[in-house]
Amino acid sequence: MLSLQEMKTGDFAQFSRCFGLDGLEVVSARWVEHSFAPHMHDFYAVSLNYAGRGAFDCRGELRDAGPGTCNLIGPGELHTGHATSRDGWIYRNLYIETPLMTTLLRSLDWRGSMDVKFKFPLVRDGVLATRLARVFASLLESSSLLQTESLLLSVVARLVTDHLTPGHALSDARREHVAVRQVKDWLDGNSEQNVSIHSLASLADLSPYYLVRAFHWHVGIPPHKYQTIVRINRARKLLTSGAAISEVAYRTGFCDQSHLNRCFKRTLGVTPGRYADQGLARERRS
């Protein structure tokens, strides 16, 4: 993982993993021109904003991500992102997969539901910021797995005491339509299929037009964009496992490799090839 001084000018992102700690990915990024389209992840994203300034839409509000603030985005939360400063937007991010978050919560004797959400998507918390900075500094120094795990637990401990809530506590008053849930579940499990809106409408027992409207109302995006997001999340995992890009494009349902490239970069800021190369070259070993 590069130091802040080593980050290039202009758009830049580096992805790395900690050997021995499955389910954790670290992102160091500086964005100047790139703008993230509305998207969602299937993991928890916990970020520390170091310098410059950025903004992102989340939960119907534009968030001002200034230095020292922390971005907290849960799985399935629709959000955007772009720099608002001429110096760009510089941050580091912990991508914590759901199984790892569950393990960490159990390690802290969390008694609530494992389906947790963040109370707010942007917070100013000096304690959390300090603990995140220590995690990133530890990763820069190639520290032991024991040290990395201990520091990561300290971050999650702060999330537990101040920033986490059981998932149902944040449920929207417009409770998700049963038919929308059926379609989401189907797309989650069959995202690679070239399904028609008529087939999805038949599954949900709704007219195609009403399904698109209801889906957009409850999820924030139409079904075809949700399908693309699910495909990107699956592609990221396949690339992490070492699958070839051409195979990933085929297995995730993209028309071809160039289609995967365009969608992947819009969501993660880098191409699949660069993401895969960084994962192989920078996987950390204790």
Secondary structure, DSSP 8 states (H G I E B T S, - for coil): ---GGGS-SSSEEEEEEBTT-TTEEEEEEEESS-EEEEE--SEEEEEEEEEE-EEEEETTEEEEE-TT-EEEE-TT--EEEEE-STT-EEEEEEEEEHHHHHHHHHHTT--S-S-EEES-SEE--HHHHHHHHHHHHHHHTT--HHHHHHHHHHHHHHHHHHTEEEGGGG--SS---HHHHHHHHHHHH-TTS---HHHHHHHHTS-HHHHHHHHHHHHSS-HHHHHHHHHHHHHHHHHHTT--HHHHHHHHT-SSHHHHHHHHHHHHSS-HHHHHHHHHHH-B--
